[in-house]
């Protein structure tokens, strides 16, 4: 009897107990006749020394690769042996591939978000899109919007220096740093939350509901809960909305391909994601 190829993968970040990634990766592998164990590696408040120990463990313990999420997408960059071009360009990594003992950083948030958001941006490429938050996922989203052809991207972050640093990476791309959420949204066609605000157990919103209206499309990178306070408020105002579902599934599919060399079924990953969300809803 032949032995199914086995892959050890995982996720580094905090908080990640609600992650749908284990189900998506393991069920995608099963559908391909592969074996995969996806390990959640939840470590809060890790400094450089502890984070270096984690990624060196990934190198030594037989991992094919790991995903990286909040708050370490930028912090891991300096700890890797090599960066794929898109990760080097933005200085953020959400997937580390182990090849020949070397750690190679990639960013599948960009490709995943570009596929998810394309139907929303295609009819309004000449109108502003506001991105709230310029950390690791915010960077990836801004690069995705630029590659989709959005001509006017406005970014806002409470840490203005961080927003300015992102703007410096795309100096000729119609990217501006807004002084406030209100300024970012002035005349905008779209709004994207790239902060962890609204992710359980947090129940806040990064944008006052009074700024939302039916002329907007609104997306949230958060998927736990799927319907964040921001999206609920936007839907109530008649705005078109996009949950974090598509970004989660698409970035996971691209990561799976990098880790295993096999193309997963996006449909299978979607079913796995939906199953996790349904089970969580029943518990809540």
Steps between C-alpha positions, in 0.01 A plus 500: 500500500641838400561762766336835445744795486486686833546871556547681831383861480366757744428854606694741723310789659267610781211470556443207263285250693204578269700451179340307216840428346547148646172380354564662161849358456432155642180444302661631180781249548259215566312577178829468309592169664764670714549517875543833676519609861454874551626613841385818672801668664345771715757722669402846620747782551803325351811714471770454237685229695190290563375548143839397364476183710157426352607538138820302562277226643301505176827449314616208718182311583396383155246766406428547131402855590290717728266791469561815703225727623449796734716634658809349336467551123760776495711385796595169334640662186848560645519143632469322165765384255326625187194697391290451189482823297150600614588447867825693468324787326248554780700377799231262624473120501202275564649172374842351573607210279778264608721390210830322552523633855444858387206716606342688210237768564199555275184710516179332386277765658568714193402239242210380717354846552544597134284207389241565770469875440516508119119498452464797737768726353464431128223755441655781706874496428507879473341561842678496837521193719571545872710248693494523880809343654848467347647200681581173327159434348448869422820504297391192307159652428648826376733313264204293379296814427791651311532187287126505432543848354343716774628850425428670834577310821465678832648347811443585863672364809506631854877451466562764234867407466403146405257631238767733362744211475249305290439803279874523434494150350264609221592867445361531148181297537238751612540399863439765766504503879175636643491699822181331621252227419261774385757638254580152367132436429419835339359411157627141523341214310638234732617444856714217636570424863853362527521532880415235761223725634181294506678165532366306796513559787512863382158631398593851389499653152783698338256729318208692654171372350407860417765497224352196326245526220341310214749634245790312657630149473653385829739211561648363820814288531370363832303175479446416868220596516408481133256786545698762688339808656631701202339271243172483689485880515593529130236248395239686705588816304452320168869470410635205302711290734771236482579289804846362574396161359640537149832646615538219754430228244702645213812574704477151653480339155808687383685408819407131466642500148827651623531257793414179316553561130141385439206715385215466750129512428381848594149354529617245759679772693185711488289216635749447782496871584120508501490195724723668757286814492179297536633306799615821663159661445329204671729535802434874521 
